Amino acid sequence: MESTAMQRHLILLGALALLALAAPPYGSAQSSIQGSLHVLFVGNSLTDHNGMPQTVAGLAKTAPRALYVQPELDCPHGVITFETHWKSGQVKTMVEKGGHWDWAVFNENSAVPSFPMGELRREMYPYGHQFHDYLKGRGVKMLLVMTWGFKDGDRANNPNDTFDAMGDRLQRGYEGLADELHVPIAPVGLAWKQVRRERPDLNLYEDDHHPSAMGSYLMACVVYRVLVPGSHVAGNGFYAGLPADVAAYLQKVADQTVDAYPRARTSP
């Protein structure tokens, strides 16, 4: 999905606001840091909206057992899919030039995983397999990020669609691939459903599908929890500019969602 120039400007501002939390270059010593993760985010405008990967790094650095997360991105804007990423060759270039990598975090186009299974087996799953095989051969773990339904569902492809129905299809699409690859899932879409059910006053959307600052923070909390097994975000003091009570609620939802979702902790 396309993102406007203003959205890209806001992303840059968000990233600049986080510079105060930046850690030294990857591999540098810092006594308060317990360890480090080198993470490649492979996605689109949903991924880097509001500096989401940098928020993951901020949560990690502020955790009781502080961790330095170095996020790097291959997240072009537009109608970007696994196929687009594979054919561009950019992921391979970054992996081969970037030294040691711990994780590659993937999300598909915002609508594609909700398509009929026959289409996914032709258009999404084959490229997921190729990425997985390539990364596994280089010792890089793969994480799939289950995204969320559009605010009112994907009416362009399903005229009577709803947020919940699209979310169910997205879950099926991501879980089907994860079952084949034996990789974990960050269940962002499930956390999104809980917030919309419990706190409809909190707007997770900037438009019909891109995340607001709250949506990106929720996404970061869920992704952080899966990248760092055994961690929790409840009580983390990094709020990414959100009110403390809102951040605390989103942290709680992220913890509850990951704790209740077996695919987030272990391979299916």
HELIX and SHEET records of a PDB file:
HELIX    1   1 ALA A    5  ALA A   17  1                                  13    
HELIX    2   2 LEU A   19  LEU A   21  5                                   3    
HELIX    3   3 SER A   45  ASP A   48  1                                   4    
HELIX    4   4 HIS A   49  GLY A   51  5                                   3    
HELIX    5   5 MET A   52  THR A   62  1                                  11    
HELIX    6   6 PHE A   82  SER A   88  1                                   7    
HELIX    7   7 GLN A   90  LYS A   97  1                                   8    
HELIX    8   8 VAL A  112  SER A  114  5                                   3    
HELIX    9   9 MET A  117  GLU A  123  1                                   7    
HELIX   10  10 TYR A  125  LYS A  136  1                                  12    
HELIX   11  11 PHE A  163  LEU A  181  1                                  19    
HELIX   12  12 VAL A  188  GLU A  198  1                                  11    
HELIX   13  13 ALA A  213  LEU A  227  1                                  15    
HELIX   14  14 ALA A  244  ASP A  259  1                                  16    
HELIX   15  15 PRO A  262  ARG A  265  1                                   4    
SHEET    1   A 5 LEU A  67  ASP A  74  0                                        
SHEET    2   A 5 GLY A  35  VAL A  42  1                                        
SHEET    3   A 5 TRP A 103  PHE A 106  1                                        
SHEET    4   A 5 LYS A 141  VAL A 145  1                                        
SHEET    5   A 5 ILE A 185  ALA A 186  1                                        
END                                                                             
